[in-house]
Amino acid sequence: MVMLTPAMVTLAINTGIDPLCVIMTMSIWAQITFLIPAIDALYLITYQRGHYSICDVLKFGVLLTIALLLVFTAILPPLVSLAEVL
């Protein structure tokens, strides 16, 4: 994420989007690893031992991702406007 931040800030400034909103969105989504078990060591260990299948990962990961997308869509704009006031 650190390597993408300058490029995304430049892109946000050139397109007229608030860079703070872009950085907050990047930091939130960088931490979400529900759909790809290969990103996190804990997911890899439990997946290799056969505790769940890739279908389980996709089924619950899609539901969590949709729920978080709805929550972040509702919460992120007020947070950005609050940060601009402070």
N, C-alpha and C positions, 0 to 999 in steps of 0.2 A: 504494500500500500504506500509506503514511503516513496518509492520510486515513481508512482503514478500521480502523487499529489501535485507537483509543479505543473505537469501537463494538464491535469484536470482543472486546476485553478486558472491557468491560461485560457483553456477552452471555455470555462464559465465566464471569465471576463469578456472574452471576444464575442460570446453569444448573449451577453446581458443578464446572465443568471448570477445570483448571489453566490460567491465562492464558499461562504460559510455553509450554505445548504449542501453544496456538492461535497465538501469535506466531511460533514456530518453523515451524509448518506453513504459515502465510501467507507467510513469507519464502522458504521453499523453493519453494512452488508459484508464487510471483510471478516466479521466474526461469526457469520452464519455458515455452518458446515453441515446442515441437515441432509442435503441431497447427495453429498459426495463423501463417502466414508474414508476415502483415501487421504483426505486432508488432515484428519486428526488421528493421533496415535491410539487413543482409546477406541475409536471406531475400528481401526485396523486390527487391533488385538482381538476384540470381541467378534468381529466379522470373520477373522481367520479361524477362530475356534468353533464356528458354526452356530453361534447363538441366534443369529437372524440371517435372513436372505436379502438379496439386493431388492427384491420386491417389497420387503418390509421397510427397507430404507426409503424407497421411493414413495410408498403409500403414506407413511407418516411424515416424511420430509416435505412432500407437496402440501399436505395439510398445514404443517407448521409454517411453511414459507408463505402460504396464502394468508394465514392468520397474522403473521408478522408484517406482511405487506400492508394489510388493512390498518393495523395498529400504527405503523410508522407513517402511513399516509395521513392519518388523523393527527398524530402528535408532532411530526417534524415541522410543518409550517408555523405553528405557534411557538415552538422552541427557537426557531430561527428569528422570528420577529422579536421575541423576548431578548435574545442575545444582541440584536441590533440596538435595542433600547439601552441595554446596560453598556 
